[in-house]
Amino acid sequence: MLDDLRVLRDAVRDYRLAATAAGLDWPDQGESPTGQPPDVVHRIFGVEHIAEQLTWLQSQRWPERRLLPNGGWLISWPEGPDALDDLGLSIGTPFPWRHQLPLFHFEYAIFTFVLAGEHEGEIWRYEISPDAWDSVRAATSLAALFDQWTRGIAAGVIVYEGEYNKWLQIEELGSAQGLDPLAFPVAPVEEALLRARQRECGVNMAVVEDGFTYNEELLDAIDAAKASFGSA
């Protein structure tokens, strides 16, 4: 889902305010005007347009720090097709594997932004593990994701340690009310919740169950896309 831009701005602002109140060093640098994605992004991911919501986020002047939960950071616009390598674990997605841009990098996971089709604007997550076929939606939109993180700070499950790591850490999620565990970059994910969400958001479970085979096919497709990009 693509957020109304005002809703997204408010959600990101609220997250920054909550994060700084918790102790994170994130000075207000003001809002930057929305720019344009590099032309190469369209070629890398095989799409004709890039949503304004994604372009707005990439246009903001965030300091080069780990501003997201568990020390995550915003991945800048890719400069070449090597960005496709991050999609090697997107097994069984209900949209073309190439139509998603790696957006947030965490210790245990990559979160992507779906670029086209009926799932445009959704945020999907992939555990960084060679044998975890956990393609699943983390949030229905960017604003929904930032809202979950803000709620996590308010609930005390995202805290600023400060002594050793100068970023926000996720404590035990437990059963904190109003929080969606899949919106938080933690691993492993509770199995029953993961499988239920996969069925709900249209993941091809037959493919997931034979992840090793399909992972090899996906890696071959990524290599082919990268080779085609170089010859275009």
C-alpha positions in Angstrom: 0.0 0.0 0.0 1.2 3.5 -0.8 0.8 5.9 2.0 -0.5 9.4 1.7 2.7 11.4 1.7 1.6 13.5 4.7 0.9 10.3 6.7 4.4 9.0 5.9 6.0 12.3 6.8 4.2 12.2 10.2 5.1 8.6 10.9 8.8 9.2 10.2 8.8 12.4 12.3 7.1 10.6 15.2 9.7 7.8 15.0 12.6 10.3 15.0 11.1 12.1 18.0 10.6 8.9 19.9 14.1 7.7 19.0 15.7 10.9 20.2 13.7 11.0 23.3 15.0 7.4 24.0 18.6 8.7 23.7 19.5 8.3 20.0 21.6 11.1 18.6 19.5 12.2 15.6 19.5 15.9 15.1 16.6 17.5 13.2 18.0 18.6 9.9 14.7 19.7 8.5 12.8 18.1 5.6 14.4 18.0 2.2 12.4 18.4 -1.0 11.7 15.2 -2.9 14.3 14.5 -5.6 14.3 12.0 -8.4 15.6 8.4 -8.3 18.6 7.8 -10.5 17.7 6.5 -14.0 19.7 3.4 -13.3 17.3 2.3 -10.6 14.5 1.7 -13.2 16.9 -0.5 -15.2 18.1 -2.5 -12.2 14.7 -3.5 -11.0 12.9 -3.6 -14.3 10.2 -1.0 -13.5 8.9 2.1 -15.3 8.2 4.2 -12.3 9.3 4.7 -8.7 6.8 5.7 -6.0 7.0 9.2 -4.6 6.9 7.8 -1.1 10.1 5.9 -1.6 11.7 8.8 -3.4 10.8 11.1 -0.6 12.4 8.8 2.0 15.6 8.5 0.0 15.7 12.3 -0.4 15.8 13.0 3.3 19.1 14.2 4.8 19.5 11.5 7.4 22.9 11.4 9.2 25.1 8.5 8.3 24.3 6.5 11.4 22.5 3.4 12.6 19.1 5.1 13.2 16.8 2.1 13.0 16.0 -0.7 15.5 18.8 -3.2 16.2 21.3 -0.8 14.6 19.7 -0.9 11.1 20.3 1.7 8.5 18.7 3.1 5.3 20.3 1.7 2.2 20.9 4.4 -0.4 19.9 4.3 -4.0 21.8 1.4 -5.7 24.4 2.3 -8.3 24.5 -1.0 -10.1 22.9 -4.4 -10.4 24.8 -5.9 -7.5 21.9 -4.7 -5.4 20.0 -7.7 -6.9 22.2 -10.0 -4.8 20.2 -9.0 -1.7 17.1 -10.5 -3.2 18.5 -14.0 -3.3 16.4 -15.2 -0.4 13.0 -13.9 -1.7 11.5 -17.3 -2.3 7.9 -17.6 -3.2 6.9 -14.0 -3.2 3.4 -13.1 -4.7 5.1 -10.6 -7.0 8.1 -10.8 -9.4 11.2 -11.2 -7.3 12.9 -8.3 -9.1 10.2 -5.7 -8.3 11.5 -4.8 -4.9 14.3 -2.5 -3.7 16.5 -3.4 -0.7 15.7 -0.5 1.6 16.7 -1.3 5.2 19.7 -3.4 6.4 19.7 -5.0 9.8 22.0 -7.4 11.5 19.6 -10.3 10.9 17.4 -9.2 8.0 16.9 -7.2 4.8 13.7 -5.2 4.4 12.6 -4.3 0.9 10.1 -1.9 -0.7 7.8 -3.5 -3.3 8.0 -1.3 -6.4 5.1 -2.3 -8.6 1.8 -4.2 -8.9 -0.9 -4.8 -6.3 1.7 -5.1 -3.6 3.3 -1.8 -4.3 4.4 0.0 -1.2 4.5 -3.0 1.0 7.6 -3.8 3.1 8.9 -7.3 2.9 11.5 -9.0 5.0 14.2 -11.7 4.4 16.2 -13.2 7.2 20.0 -13.2 6.4 20.5 -16.9 6.5 21.5 -19.5 3.9 18.7 -21.8 4.7 15.8 -19.7 5.9 13.0 -19.4 3.3 11.1 -16.8 5.2 9.8 -14.4 2.5 7.0 -12.5 4.3 5.4 -9.1 4.6 6.8 -7.0 7.4 4.3 -4.2 7.0 1.6 -3.1 4.7 3.4 0.3 4.1 6.3 2.4 5.2 4.1 4.5 7.5 2.8 1.3 9.2 6.4 0.1 9.7 7.6 3.3 11.3 4.4 3.4 13.4 5.2 -0.1 14.8 8.8 1.0 15.6 7.5 4.1 17.4 5.0 2.0 19.4 7.9 -0.4 20.2 9.9 2.5 21.8 6.8 3.6 23.7 6.3 0.0 25.0 9.9 -0.3 26.1 10.8 -3.1 23.8 13.1 -0.8 21.8 15.6 0.9 24.0 18.8 2.9 23.7 21.7 1.2 25.4 24.3 3.8 24.8 27.2 2.4 26.8 28.6 0.0 24.1 26.3 0.4 21.0 25.2 3.9 20.0 21.9 2.7 18.6 18.5 1.3 19.5 18.3 -2.3 20.6 15.2 -4.6 20.5 14.5 -6.3 23.8 12.2 -9.3 24.2 9.0 -8.5 22.2 7.0 -10.9 24.3 3.3 -10.2 24.0 3.4 -6.4 24.0 0.0 -5.2 22.9 -0.4 -3.6 19.5 2.9 -4.8 18.2 3.5 -7.0 15.2 6.6 -9.1 15.7 7.2 -9.4 12.0 7.7 -5.6 11.8 10.8 -5.9 14.0 14.1 -7.1 12.6 14.6 -10.0 15.0 15.3 -13.6 14.3 14.3 -16.3 14.5 10.6 -15.6 14.0 8.0 -17.7 15.8 7.2 -20.4 13.3 3.4 -20.5 13.5 3.2 -16.7 13.2 5.5 -16.7 10.2 3.6 -19.5 8.3 0.2 -17.8 9.0 1.4 -14.5 7.7 3.0 -16.1 4.6 -0.4 -17.7 3.8 -2.2 -14.5 4.5 0.0 -12.4 2.2 0.1 -14.9 -0.7 3.5 -16.6 -0.4 3.7 -19.7 -2.5 4.1 -22.3 0.3 5.0 -25.1 -2.1 8.0 -23.1 -3.2 9.0 -22.3 0.3 8.9 -26.0 1.3 11.4 -26.7 -1.5 13.5 -23.6 -0.8 16.9 -25.1 -1.7 15.8 -26.0 -5.2 14.1 -22.7 -5.8 17.0 -20.7 -4.3 19.3 -22.1 -6.9 16.9 -21.1 -9.6 16.6 -17.6 -8.2 20.3 -17.2 -8.0 20.6 -18.2 -11.6 17.9 -15.6 -12.5 19.8 -12.9 -10.6 23.0 -13.7 -12.4 21.1 -13.6 -15.7 19.5 -10.2 -14.9 22.9 -8.8 -13.9 24.5 -10.1 -17.1 21.7 -8.6 -19.2 22.1 -5.3 -17.4 25.7 -5.2 -18.3 25.0 -5.8 -22.0 22.1 -3.3 -22.3 
